[in-house]
Amino acid sequence: MKDNNLSEISEKVEEGIRLSKDDALTLMNSNDIIYIGQLANKVKEKKTGNHAYFNVNRHINLTNICISRCKFCAFSRDKGDPDAYAMTTDEVMEIAMSARDLGITEFHIVSGLHPDLPFDYYLEVIYRLKDIMPDVHIQAFTAVEIAYFAKISNLSIMEVLTRLKNAGLGSLPGGGAEILTHRVREAVCSKKATSEEWLEVMRTAHNLGLKSNATMLYGHIETIEERIDHLLTLRALQDETGGFQSFIPLPFHPQNTQLTDFKKPTAFENLKMLAVSRLILDNFPHIKAFWIMLGLKVAQLSLLFGVDDLDGTVVEEKITHAAGAETDQSISKEELLDLIFTTKRVPVERDTLYNAIKVYNPNNTDIVQKTRGIH
């Protein structure tokens, strides 16, 4: 006999009725993960059919020196630490050029909040990257970084984003959201942008025509209710701007952080979080499983739990691996295709803005899509 509350939620999902906070709490407190996954899968298939998206991207972390030193971060360093680093713009260009033959369509750039690098450094990085590889989309700088640039440059958020966009910035990643509540941010990341500042950066970016993603870091000090409030806050901003492309729930990795008493969320919890996110965020086009943090097996299984995107090839991920991630730092396109084919999904290689580059059939023969925008 199905739980009556889940049955009511199922009826809402079938009829396209928006789920409430109480519905979200019911889902999070239920252990019927298969049923929840089936509901999320229905929503996913209504939105994106049988497609599973990925892209070919290259991560670049400009510096690990950071004034914030968040308690959940194993990547950041103080300026004098022996393994602290900050790339010169020439070094960034060398890394970019080394990826030229990988067929990448995206540079994904996030970094620490460096105490000395001026805003002009970041502008130069974007400008030079766009100059040497003009066809590669640049998704760079979390909302936290943008707010920091505004502070160190005495510019408004609007001015910072406008200058970056003019230099070649194409979109914003979703990082730095963590948990969008005052209590959690005060406790674990008090030196960086507040919830309100993070949301204002995203609102401004969307109004400038810059798309972005959104994340949530879960599995540390937050409550289940705070996770739900985070989702509802994002849903409300998406109602307003429509600028979010995908939502990426990120399970906390405690190793080498200041929160080592916590355990990583289990596969069960991760799949439930992904599925509930798909059900609550009815106005988000895509839910992404970041395989680097989830592991390839859970990421693959998530394609049946509401997820329609596995991120990309990544190439040299540093932030999660500093916290003890045991996944590879990159994956080949062929491996991603095999993962997707096994779930009977249709792999779609996309660009950053979710225009289809290639749709692959089960025989690995690619079909080039001439039309734009398989969404």
Secondary structure, 3 states (H helix, E strand, C coil): CCCHHHHHHHHHHHHCCCCCHHHHHHHHHCCCHHHHHHHHHHHHHHHHCCEEEEECEEEECCECECCCCCCCCCCCECCCCCCCCECCHHHHHHHHHHCHHHCCCEEEECCCCCCCCCHHHHHHHHHHHHHHCCCCEEEECCHHHHHHHHHHHCCCHHHHHHHHHHHCCCEECCCCCCCCCHHHHHHHCCCCCCHHHHHHHHHHHHHCCCEEEEEEEECCCCCHHHHHHHHHHHHHHHHHHCCEEEEEEEECCCCCCCCCCCCCCCHHHHHHHHHHHHHHCCCCCEEECCHHHHCHHHHHHHCCCCCCEEEECCCCCCHHHHCCCCCCCCCCHHHHHHHHHHCCCEEEEECCCCCEEEEECCCCCEEECCCCCCC
